[in-house]
Amino acid sequence: MCGNMAVIVLLALVVGVVVPAADTDAQIGELTVYQNLQEATSRVANLRSKPNLALIDANDGFFQSEVVIFKDVETGKEIWSLTREICTDLANIERRTAWSRNGQYISFVGSMAYKDLNTGKLRRRRWAGNSYIANADGSKRRKLWGEFEGRQRTFQDKFNNWDASRANVLYYPSGKHLWRITLGEGVTDNKAEPVHEFADDRSRIVQEVSDENFMLIEELGEKPNCYVVNLNRQPGDPYFVLTYPLKGMIHPGSFRFRRSQRIATGGYEHRVGLSGGERLTFADDTKLVPAGELPPIHITAGRRMHHLWYGPPDDRVGFFGNYRDVTGLYLQLPGKAPVLMADTPDGHVTWCSHDPDWFFAAVGPGSRHRESYSQPQYIHKLVACKSDGRTVEIICTPFDRRRGGKGGYDKYPRPNQSPDATKCWFHSSMLMPSDAFTGSYIAVFRRPYAPVKLDLEQAEKGVTLSWKLHELSYEVKGCHVYRSEYRSGPFVEITDGAVSGTGFADNTAKPGKTYSYAVTCEEWSRLESDVTSPVLIVRVDEGGAAETVTTGAPVSDWDTDPPKPVATFAAARGRDKLTRLNWAASGAKDLRHYNIYASSQARPDICQQRLLVSPPHGETDYIDWSAAKGKPAYYAITVVDRQGNESEPVFAEIE
């Protein structure tokens, strides 16, 4: 079934025809299937009946994970759908990454329904204004609460305001105060504290947090102030908040930090829509003052930039715009002329990661005919552009705004980089009934880099390894050590999990043996390197002393064996007409997640068309609330390890 359906869906992607949804009935109707997600698309009409309170209560305050991990049909890149609800769900849409400093957490703004901890009632805001938190793999999503003086406070903002030094700290301006929220383990364990009091309660937004942990706050209204908060100092320090009065009304979003200097640039204006030319410096940490004339970083003659983003470490910039009457997607390095990366329509750029080599862009549909662009393959795509000025790589097709109906400006798929640029966040209506609603997605651009060097520490006995991490390892949770008794493998992991630090002692190495070692890195998102460190070959003499024999090239495809399937899998439908799935936890120590496949016709094939959900590694149950009521239901579950190997399926059904 999946083979034939794949051909039909591929035709739909190419020519835009409408494909009947699976398990068609009067409520589902017809919807175009994107990314071969036939089963997920067939359930779109049922999203309005989501039993939110039941799903929240079932997980001790955490929302049931609805993550679906699939592959882009064009590029093969891995994509995660994070949202299965009629809502407007967004990530950071301005200048700061949606991930915490070390990539351990992600933050959203959205209109998902949540349980009010103070009243017990279900609440939802129409506009995407509530703040949510989840773990890096999308699991344990929850409404952001903060306990203050014995009561849970709620926080909402359009922006994500992570501390650049502390992985579990966010900031929000609310009323007359700037609030610091420190995340705990549970939904009610977060602590909120006011860290600064402003002179009044006018509207303010955190516009950006710099790499050095300075926070830029814009104040709205007439005669506003610009604030720079030094998060490296303690609240109450006289230089914790630096202030400078501006001359006129601020256009929101006009201020930004430079990444090469302690400079805030932006504009004041008397009429909305015009740009000013304010330049403020906080070079000595004690005052915020006009910077005066600054030497130009870039060649500006004949250049017009919009939707730009400055990259590290020298304010290299990616932008959509025009240079010498040629429009498109550009890269510009300091002191050099802009380089046209692609002849494309307008779009949005992000360079909020620590990676100096790659920035991401979402290319729009354009106002001209598609044939008028010389590179139409990039239209309506997410792309990655390399700072060599030549390389443009398609990440995936977002399939945003394909459902029809009105959608707001915030719903454009503005990309967002993770700290190491391994992942790209975007928004799409592909699994929604219309463009009025938006879900959050994460596309994996690349796996984390492995350690760049592996050495043997000198010791009288035993094998003690040390390694050097790649400079882009901000999101790394720990490392895995693999060993082989042969030079080229097979390699077997000898660590029980991701070990922190940059060293490991192999206490099981035997005298008289020669071993090959390799190390990988694992992110908090559970993504693991797909290429190892350089291989280190070590000989252990009869006395137990080890010495390096030689080194070898990094290896890939060292693990191609699928994990064992789960021992048990069951499905049952309760009096509430909800289908509950339960399974035995996998014993695979390299478990990453499960995949559940579904159909109402027969046992599902193990393919993307039948994919329903990808429960995270710690889960052993799932409420299939979107299943068609009163119909048979057939399920399969598989185990997926960190290298993407998938087990044989185990089936369950409800006749």
Secondary structure, 3 states (H helix, E strand, C coil): CHHHHHHHHHHHHHHCCCCECCCCCCCCCECCCCCCCHHHHHCHHHHHHCCHHHHHHCCCCCCCCCCEEEECCCCCCEEEECCCCCCEEECCCCCCCCECCCCCEEEEEECCCEECCCCCCEECCCCCCEEEEEECCCCCCEECEEEECCEEEECCCCCCCECCCCCCEEEEEECCEEEEEECCCCCCCCEEEEEEECCCCCCEEEEEECCCCEEEEEECCCCCEEEEEECCCCCCCCCCEEEEECCCECCCCCCEECCCCCEEEECCECCCCCCCCEEEECCCCCCCEECCCCCCCCCCCCEEEEEEEEECCCCEEEEEEEECCEEEEEEECCCCCCEEEECCCCEEEECCCCCCCEEEEEECCCCCCHHHCCCHHHCCCEEEEECCCCCEEEEECCCCCCCCCCCCHHHCCCCEECCCCCEEEEEECCCCCCCCCEEEEEEECCCCCCCCEEEEECCCCEEEEEEECCCCCCCEEEEEEEEECCCCCCCEECCCCCECCCEEEECCCCCCCEEEEEEEEEECCCCECCECCCEEEEEECCCCEEEEEEEECCCECCCCCCCCCCCCEEEEECCCCCEEEEECCCCCCCEEEEEEEEECCCCCCCCHHHEEECCECCCCEEEECCCCCCCCEEEEEEEEECCCCECCCEEEEEC
